[in-house]
Amino acid sequence: MRPIQMVDTKSQYLKIKTEVDAAIQDVLESAIYIGGRPVQDFATNLSSYLGVKHVIPCANGTDALQIAMMALDLQPGDEVITPSFTYIATTEVVALLKLKPVFVEVDPRTFCMDPESVRKAITPKTKAIVPVHLYGQAAPMEKIMQIANEFNLYVIEDNAQAIGADYIFSDGTKKKTGTMGTIGATSFYPSKNLGAFGDGGALFTNDDALAQKLKMTANHGQQKRYLHDLVGCNSRLDSLQAAILNIKLQHLDSYNMARQKVAEYYNNAFADNVKIVTPYVASYSSHVYHQYTLVLNGVDRDGLNSYLSDHKVPSMIYYPVPGHRQKMFASLGLPQQDLSITDWLTERVISLPVHTEMEEDQLAFITNHVLNYINQ
């Protein structure tokens, strides 16, 4: 059996090595490392895949969120509603821009933003909602968009973990995650479902004027060189990463299917164990399993984490400290909130390896060790 990894980017690369190496060589021979045809082609191809009018590449997923908020002209003191149960980048950029993060609760089954908690958190200072498509499935966007429209709020979708997932509306129509709100933002960090060989990110929108503003914001606030019409930043996806992503985009659906097969194996292995709650898939979303996350009942989660590590099975806790309990927000004087579901989840979740190159003997090894610990 090959050693088990949380993400096996090397084995994934080896399967497409010829294509990727040729794409990289083309960039090296062109000597155009910033911008150029690969970046334009990737933006066009990703736009077509997602069914969105505009894709604006940038340097990373955190920048994508920041650029979105800058382009929407959010001002210091404006409130931005976001789940506490997410990676820190989602809320870090809110504080960085001197906006006020307002943490809300998640659904304990899907781990995604609870619309009723959003509604209760809205005040006259609320300007935007940032739903996170966590672990690989969509937040309940139809309800979130209804609330946003009712209160005239922007919606910035954090799609770093669910690219390729479908949202199914009540009338049966489908849209890709990241394409329903005012702006979508994603990351191409190497471990993502669509991962580069370094950092990368992108923004999505169907609004022509907003797309132009996003491009300017990401490029020093300029539309024409040396003429800076607004305060921006410097956030580019380089040509090498774009060339690699262009190749990997062609495989994204098969990558997501491979992850779904891993999840199916886990689900079957754990189906009869009352101490393990396998990932719930909402009726309105497909699931692309960026993470495969269990909720444990009556199990020493940290003990299991250590046991698996001792037996060379990697596992991770996403996320042990939620946003509303992070020291970085202490100075903001945020009101104390009852986020008991979030706190409950942080004590019980554990994520198992899931990636495109997993083999059945590895999955059997992992599930046997999880069950051995829980049933001892």
C-alpha positions as CSV (number, residue, x, y, z in Angstrom):
1,M,0.0,0.0,0.0
2,R,1.3,3.5,-0.9
3,P,1.6,5.9,2.0
4,I,-1.7,7.8,2.7
5,Q,-1.8,11.5,2.3
6,M,-4.6,14.0,2.9
7,V,-3.9,15.3,-0.7
8,D,-1.7,13.6,-3.2
9,T,-0.8,16.3,-5.7
10,K,2.2,14.5,-7.0
11,S,0.3,11.4,-8.2
12,Q,-2.3,13.7,-9.7
13,Y,0.4,15.5,-11.6
14,L,2.0,12.4,-12.9
15,K,-1.2,11.4,-14.7
16,I,-1.3,14.6,-16.7
17,K,2.5,15.2,-16.7
18,T,2.8,15.3,-20.5
19,E,0.0,17.9,-20.9
20,V,1.2,20.0,-18.0
21,D,4.9,20.0,-18.9
22,A,4.1,21.0,-22.5
23,A,1.9,23.9,-21.2
24,I,4.7,25.1,-18.9
25,Q,7.3,24.8,-21.7
26,D,5.1,27.0,-23.9
27,V,5.1,29.7,-21.2
28,L,8.8,29.5,-20.7
29,E,9.5,29.8,-24.4
30,S,7.1,32.8,-24.7
31,A,8.9,34.5,-21.8
32,I,5.6,36.2,-20.9
33,Y,5.2,35.4,-17.2
34,I,2.6,37.9,-16.2
35,G,-0.6,38.1,-18.1
36,G,-0.5,36.9,-21.7
37,R,-2.5,34.3,-23.6
38,P,-2.6,31.5,-20.9
39,V,-4.3,33.9,-18.4
40,Q,-6.8,35.1,-21.0
41,D,-7.6,31.5,-22.1
42,F,-8.1,30.2,-18.6
43,A,-10.5,33.1,-17.8
44,T,-12.5,32.3,-21.0
45,N,-12.5,28.6,-20.4
46,L,-13.5,28.9,-16.7
47,S,-16.2,31.4,-17.6
48,S,-17.6,28.8,-20.1
49,Y,-17.4,26.0,-17.6
50,L,-19.2,27.9,-14.8
51,G,-21.7,29.6,-17.1
52,V,-20.8,33.0,-15.8
53,K,-20.1,36.1,-18.0
54,H,-16.9,37.3,-16.4
55,V,-13.9,35.5,-14.6
56,I,-11.2,37.8,-13.2
57,P,-8.1,35.9,-12.2
58,C,-6.1,37.1,-9.2
59,A,-3.2,36.0,-7.0
60,N,-5.1,33.9,-4.4
61,G,-8.4,33.3,-2.8
62,T,-8.0,35.7,0.1
63,D,-7.2,38.5,-2.4
64,A,-10.3,37.5,-4.3
65,L,-12.5,38.2,-1.2
66,Q,-10.7,41.5,-0.5
67,I,-10.9,42.7,-4.0
68,A,-14.7,41.9,-4.1
69,M,-15.3,44.0,-0.9
70,M,-13.1,46.8,-2.3
71,A,-14.9,46.9,-5.6
72,L,-18.3,47.0,-3.9
73,D,-17.1,50.2,-2.1
74,L,-17.8,48.8,1.4
75,Q,-16.8,51.4,4.0
76,P,-15.3,51.1,7.5
77,G,-18.0,50.2,10.0
78,D,-20.2,48.5,7.4
79,E,-21.4,45.1,8.6
80,V,-20.7,41.9,6.7
81,I,-22.5,38.8,7.7
82,T,-20.5,35.6,7.6
83,P,-20.4,32.2,9.3
84,S,-18.0,31.7,12.1
85,F,-17.5,28.1,11.1
86,T,-15.1,28.6,8.2
87,Y,-11.4,29.2,7.4
88,I,-10.1,32.5,8.8
89,A,-9.6,34.1,5.4
90,T,-13.3,34.7,5.0
91,T,-13.5,37.0,7.9
92,E,-9.9,38.2,8.0
93,V,-10.4,40.4,5.0
94,V,-13.5,41.9,6.6
95,A,-11.4,43.1,9.5
96,L,-8.5,44.1,7.3
97,L,-10.8,46.6,5.5
98,K,-12.1,47.8,8.8
99,L,-15.5,46.4,8.2
100,K,-17.4,44.7,11.0
101,P,-17.8,40.9,10.8
102,V,-21.1,39.7,12.1
103,F,-20.9,36.0,12.8
104,V,-23.9,33.8,12.2
105,E,-24.8,30.2,12.8
106,V,-24.6,27.2,10.5
107,D,-26.8,24.2,9.7
108,P,-25.4,21.3,11.8
109,R,-26.0,18.9,8.9
110,T,-24.5,20.8,6.0
111,F,-22.1,23.0,8.0
112,C,-23.2,25.9,5.8
113,M,-24.8,29.3,6.7
114,D,-28.2,29.1,8.3
115,P,-30.6,31.6,6.5
116,E,-32.7,32.3,9.6
117,S,-29.6,33.2,11.5
118,V,-28.7,35.6,8.7
119,R,-32.1,37.3,8.8
120,K,-31.8,37.8,12.6
121,A,-28.4,39.4,12.2
122,I,-29.4,42.1,9.7
123,T,-29.2,45.7,11.0
124,P,-29.3,49.1,9.2
125,K,-25.5,48.9,8.9
126,T,-25.5,45.5,7.1
127,K,-24.2,45.8,3.6
128,A,-23.2,42.3,2.5
129,I,-23.6,38.6,3.1
130,V,-20.7,36.1,2.6
131,P,-22.0,32.5,2.4
132,V,-19.3,29.8,2.4
133,H,-19.8,26.7,0.3
134,L,-18.0,24.7,2.9
135,Y,-16.3,21.3,2.4
136,G,-17.7,21.0,-1.1
137,Q,-21.4,21.6,-1.1
138,A,-23.5,24.8,-1.6
139,A,-24.9,27.0,1.0
140,P,-28.7,27.4,0.7
141,M,-28.4,30.2,-1.9
142,E,-32.0,30.5,-2.9
143,K,-33.0,31.5,0.6
144,I,-29.9,33.6,1.1
145,M,-30.5,35.5,-2.2
146,Q,-34.2,36.1,-1.2
147,I,-33.0,37.7,2.0
148,A,-30.4,39.7,0.2
149,N,-32.9,41.0,-2.3
150,E,-35.4,41.8,0.4
151,F,-32.8,44.0,2.3
152,N,-30.8,45.2,-0.8
153,L,-27.6,43.5,0.3
154,Y,-24.6,42.3,-1.7
155,V,-23.8,38.6,-1.7
156,I,-20.1,37.5,-2.0
157,E,-19.9,33.7,-2.4
158,D,-16.8,32.1,-0.9
159,N,-16.4,29.2,-3.4
160,A,-12.9,28.2,-2.4
161,Q,-14.0,24.7,-1.4
162,A,-16.8,23.8,-3.9
163,I,-15.8,24.7,-7.4
164,G,-17.7,22.5,-9.8
165,A,-20.6,21.9,-7.4
166,D,-24.2,22.5,-8.7
167,Y,-26.9,24.4,-6.9
168,I,-30.4,23.1,-7.7
169,F,-33.2,25.8,-7.4
170,S,-36.7,24.9,-6.4
171,D,-37.8,25.1,-10.1
172,G,-35.2,22.6,-11.1
173,T,-32.8,24.9,-12.7
174,K,-29.1,24.5,-11.9
175,K,-26.2,27.0,-11.4
176,K,-22.6,26.4,-10.5
177,T,-21.5,27.6,-7.0
178,G,-20.0,31.0,-7.2
179,T,-22.2,32.3,-9.9
180,M,-25.4,33.2,-8.1
181,G,-24.4,36.1,-5.9
182,T,-23.2,39.6,-6.7
183,I,-19.6,38.2,-6.9
184,G,-18.1,34.8,-6.5
185,A,-14.6,34.3,-5.1
186,T,-12.4,31.2,-5.3
187,S,-8.9,29.8,-4.5
188,F,-6.6,27.6,-6.6
189,Y,-4.4,26.6,-3.7
190,P,-2.7,23.3,-4.6
191,S,-5.0,21.2,-2.4
192,K,-8.2,22.6,-3.9
193,N,-10.4,20.5,-6.2
194,L,-9.0,22.7,-9.0
195,G,-5.5,23.4,-7.7
196,A,-2.6,25.2,-9.2
197,F,1.1,24.4,-8.5
198,G,1.3,27.5,-6.3
199,D,-1.1,30.2,-5.3
200,G,-4.0,31.5,-7.4
201,G,-7.5,32.8,-7.2
202,A,-10.4,34.3,-9.2
203,L,-13.6,36.3,-9.1
204,F,-16.8,35.7,-10.9
205,T,-19.7,38.0,-11.8
206,N,-22.4,38.5,-14.4
207,D,-22.3,42.3,-14.0
208,D,-20.4,44.0,-16.8
209,A,-19.6,47.2,-15.0
210,L,-18.7,45.4,-11.8
211,A,-16.4,43.1,-13.8
212,Q,-14.5,46.1,-15.1
213,K,-14.2,47.5,-11.6
214,L,-12.9,44.2,-10.2
215,K,-10.3,44.1,-12.9
216,M,-9.2,47.6,-12.1
217,T,-9.1,46.9,-8.4
218,A,-6.9,43.9,-8.9
219,N,-4.5,45.9,-11.1
220,H,-3.6,49.0,-9.1
221,G,-6.9,50.7,-9.8
222,Q,-6.0,51.3,-13.5
223,Q,-7.8,50.6,-16.7
224,K,-5.2,52.3,-18.8
225,R,-1.5,52.0,-17.8
226,Y,-0.4,54.8,-15.4
227,L,-3.9,56.2,-15.1
228,H,-5.2,55.1,-11.7
229,D,-8.9,55.9,-11.2
230,L,-9.4,54.2,-7.9
231,V,-7.4,52.7,-5.0
232,G,-6.6,49.1,-5.9
233,C,-4.0,46.5,-5.2
234,N,-1.6,44.2,-7.1
235,S,-3.1,40.7,-7.4
236,R,-2.3,38.7,-10.6
237,L,-2.5,35.1,-11.6
238,D,0.8,34.4,-13.3
239,S,1.0,32.8,-16.7
240,L,2.5,29.5,-15.5
241,Q,-0.3,28.9,-13.0
242,A,-2.9,29.8,-15.6
243,A,-1.4,27.4,-18.1
244,I,-1.5,24.6,-15.5
245,L,-5.0,25.4,-14.4
246,N,-6.1,25.4,-18.1
247,I,-5.1,21.7,-18.3
248,K,-6.5,20.8,-14.9
249,L,-9.9,22.5,-15.7
250,Q,-10.4,19.9,-18.4
251,H,-10.2,17.2,-15.7
252,L,-12.2,19.0,-13.0
253,D,-15.4,17.0,-13.4
254,S,-13.5,13.7,-13.3
255,Y,-11.6,14.9,-10.3
256,N,-14.8,15.6,-8.5
257,M,-16.3,12.3,-9.5
258,A,-13.2,10.5,-8.0
259,R,-13.8,12.4,-4.7
260,Q,-17.4,11.4,-4.7
261,K,-16.4,7.7,-5.1
262,V,-14.1,8.0,-2.1
263,A,-17.0,9.5,-0.1
264,E,-19.3,6.7,-1.2
265,Y,-16.8,4.2,0.1
266,Y,-16.5,6.0,3.5
267,N,-20.3,6.3,3.7
268,N,-20.8,2.6,3.2
269,A,-18.1,1.7,5.7
270,F,-19.6,3.9,8.4
271,A,-23.3,3.5,7.6
272,D,-24.2,1.3,10.6
273,N,-22.2,3.0,13.3
274,V,-24.3,5.2,15.5
275,K,-21.3,7.1,16.7
276,I,-20.4,8.4,13.3
277,V,-22.5,11.0,11.3
278,T,-21.3,10.9,7.7
279,P,-21.7,14.1,5.5
280,Y,-25.2,15.1,4.8
281,V,-25.9,16.1,1.2
282,A,-28.7,18.7,0.8
283,S,-31.4,18.2,-1.8
284,Y,-30.5,21.5,-3.4
285,S,-26.8,20.8,-3.9
286,S,-24.3,18.3,-5.3
287,H,-21.2,17.6,-3.2
288,V,-17.7,17.7,-4.6
289,Y,-16.0,16.7,-1.2
290,H,-13.2,19.1,-0.9
291,Q,-13.2,17.6,2.6
292,Y,-14.8,14.5,3.9
293,T,-15.9,15.5,7.4
294,L,-17.5,13.4,10.0
295,V,-19.3,14.4,13.1
296,L,-18.6,12.1,16.1
297,N,-21.1,11.3,18.8
298,G,-19.7,10.1,22.1
299,V,-16.2,9.7,20.7
300,D,-13.0,11.3,21.9
301,R,-12.3,13.2,18.7
302,D,-8.8,14.3,19.7
303,G,-8.0,10.8,20.8
304,L,-9.1,9.5,17.4
305,N,-7.0,12.1,15.7
306,S,-3.9,11.0,17.7
307,Y,-4.6,7.3,17.1
308,L,-4.9,7.8,13.4
309,S,-1.7,9.7,13.3
310,D,0.1,7.0,15.3
311,H,-1.1,4.5,12.6
312,K,0.1,6.7,9.7
313,V,-3.4,7.8,8.8
314,P,-3.6,11.6,8.3
315,S,-6.6,13.4,9.5
316,M,-7.4,17.1,10.1
317,I,-9.8,19.2,12.2
318,Y,-11.5,21.9,10.1
319,Y,-11.9,24.1,12.2
320,P,-10.9,23.8,15.9
321,V,-11.3,27.4,16.8
322,P,-14.2,29.3,15.1
323,G,-14.0,32.9,14.0
324,H,-16.0,34.3,16.9
325,R,-13.4,32.8,19.3
326,Q,-10.3,34.0,17.6
327,K,-8.0,36.5,19.4
328,M,-7.6,38.6,16.2
329,F,-11.2,39.9,16.5
330,A,-11.1,40.6,20.3
331,S,-10.1,44.3,19.7
332,L,-13.1,44.9,17.5
333,G,-15.5,44.8,20.4
334,L,-17.9,42.4,18.7
335,P,-21.0,41.5,20.7
336,Q,-21.1,38.1,22.4
337,Q,-23.2,35.8,20.4
338,D,-24.8,32.4,21.0
339,L,-23.2,30.2,18.3
340,S,-23.8,27.0,20.2
341,I,-24.1,24.9,17.0
342,T,-20.7,26.2,15.8
343,D,-19.1,25.5,19.1
344,W,-20.6,22.1,19.2
345,L,-19.3,21.2,15.8
346,T,-15.8,22.4,16.5
347,E,-15.5,19.8,19.3
348,R,-16.8,16.9,17.1
349,V,-15.7,17.3,13.5
350,I,-12.8,15.4,11.9
351,S,-11.9,15.1,8.3
352,L,-10.4,12.1,6.6
353,P,-8.2,11.9,3.5
354,V,-10.1,12.5,0.2
355,H,-8.4,13.2,-3.1
356,T,-8.4,12.0,-6.7
357,E,-5.7,9.3,-6.4
358,M,-7.0,7.3,-3.5
359,E,-6.9,3.5,-3.8
360,E,-9.2,0.9,-2.2
361,D,-6.6,-0.6,0.0
362,Q,-5.9,2.8,1.4
363,L,-9.6,3.4,2.1
364,A,-10.0,0.0,3.7
365,F,-7.0,0.8,5.9
366,I,-8.4,4.1,7.0
367,T,-11.9,2.9,7.7
368,N,-10.7,-0.1,9.6
369,H,-8.6,2.1,11.9
370,V,-11.4,4.6,12.5
371,L,-13.8,1.7,13.4
372,N,-11.2,-0.1,15.5
373,Y,-10.8,3.0,17.7
374,I,-14.5,3.8,17.9
375,N,-15.5,0.3,18.7
376,Q,-12.8,-0.5,21.2
